[in-house]
Amino acid sequence: MMDPGARLTLRIEKPAAGGRMIARHDGLVVLVAAAIPGELVEARVERVQRGVAWAVTVGVIEPSPDRVEPPCAWSCGGTAYGHIAYPRQLALKQEVIVDAFRRLGRIELPAPPVVAPSTPDGYRLRARLHVREGRMGFFHEGTHDLCDPASTRQLAPAALDVVARLGRALAAQRDAGVSEIELAENVPGTERAVHLVLGPDVDPSRLGSIVPCDGLTGVSAAPGGARRPLVLAGVPQVTDRLTVETSEARAVIRLSRQAQALFQGNRYLVEPLASLVAALVPPGPVVDLYAGVGLFSLALAAVGRGPIVAVEGDATAAADLRRNAGEARGAVLVRHEPVEQFVREVSGVGRGSLIVDPPRTGLSRAALAGAVALRIPRLVYVSCDVATMARDARAILDAGYGLERVDAFDMFPNTAHVECVAAFTSSGTPPRSLRRGGGTRRSGRSSPDATGRRAGSAGQAARWPR
């Protein structure tokens, strides 16, 4: 029996999803932190559950030539691969993608997809920082202990300066009641906004006098889960002008977003990602599910695709989406409603393209069943979680599609996460088992508005763009 605290000598085999590496001891799988495939390490067992052990490297007996000095402890949020030379990080992510498609999707990729690289330092456009006893930072893995955000090198220096000043201001205010801070920057780092997440009984208005505004476009605050934040200062949103380029066209789009809105997190790769998605969509009508603030919808409209229906269930993102869609001069129709409802009610199907960019949990059962039942010839799936993408890809193939290509972007350097884009082409009618219906499990970004109504064209069935 393997007990917590036991020391093991292990040969590391391959990467596992989530950042740890796989080794074996007496037939038991051991997930080892701070290791690299090929290394011989001494590891300390942390816990054993359901026939799997978790362990952390405490000594390296035979180091990999790819081992480097990490920016900070492996456990600090966003640095699980920080001890690995960057070219090897990209190679490991290729392995993770191929393994997920093979093991979870029963799909053999013809070759590992090339992972587009990123500058590892200062890449983050968005960050959620936890506040504990006057300190702010990311959590260490599996704990509520904070690590210094500067040590991870994920945030740009100007953002770190704002974070430090905010931390000092909140620490000076006794019982400020702030549990988290959501930070958003634009790509060049010229605009910056923050949203303060408060405890349930905290009055946001009393924080306005203590929040420093130098270096910020605006500040908002609200208790956790509240839909209507209070603006404490300025305009709490940032704006970008992004270049989208395909073989046929080059255009610039303008996007603004609130501090707490969902958006791609990497300043260096957001334009290449949007350009790839635009290049994968042929001329004709498009439906963009989980549209967020409108990155793909506006990119497609700018290069001549459309008309476009953009569907978003989250109230904050949908408000930004509606404002941004005004830039498209009628080419983008916004619907604020759950994706599951839209695919259940849509009519006039069988043509155009469908984009899905679901949250980390992937497509809900109802969203997946409804999407494939539309019989749309082109389906482009964008995902920040290769495991749920591989699972959904299997169902999409079973519904009569063929997998054309998979591309990848290192949106999260020094972590095990990788952004993937898969393009599918329809090759037949979905089998009866995958037509409309299924379960009711919802994604994290699909919800009714605060009144319980489904926004969009109230009382009307969704329509496929003509």
Buried (B, 14 or more C-beta within 10 A) or exposed (E): EBEEEBEBEBBBBEBBBBBBBBBEBEEEEBBBBBBBBBBBBBBBBBEBEEEEBBBBBEEBEEBBEBBBEBBBBBBBBBBBBBBBBBEBBBBBBBEBBBBBBEEBBEBEBEEBBEBBBBEBBBBBBBBBBBBEEEBBBBBBBEEEBBBBBBBBBBBBEBBBBBBBBBBEBBBEBEEBBBBBBBBBBBBEBEBBBBBBBBEEEBEBEEBBEEBEBEEBBBBBBBBEEBEEBBBBBBBBBBBBEBBBBBEEEEBEBBBBBBBBBBBBBBBBBBBBBBBBBBBBBEEBBBBBBBBBBBBBBBBBBBBEBBBBBBBBBBBBBBBBBBBBBEBBEEBBBBBBBBBBBBBBBBEBBEBBBBBBBBBEEBBBBBBBBBBBBBBBBBBBBBBBBBBBBBBBBBBBBBBBBEBEEBBBBBBBBBBBBBBBBBBBEBEEEBEEEBBBEBEEBBBBBBBBBEEEEBBBEEEEEBBBBE
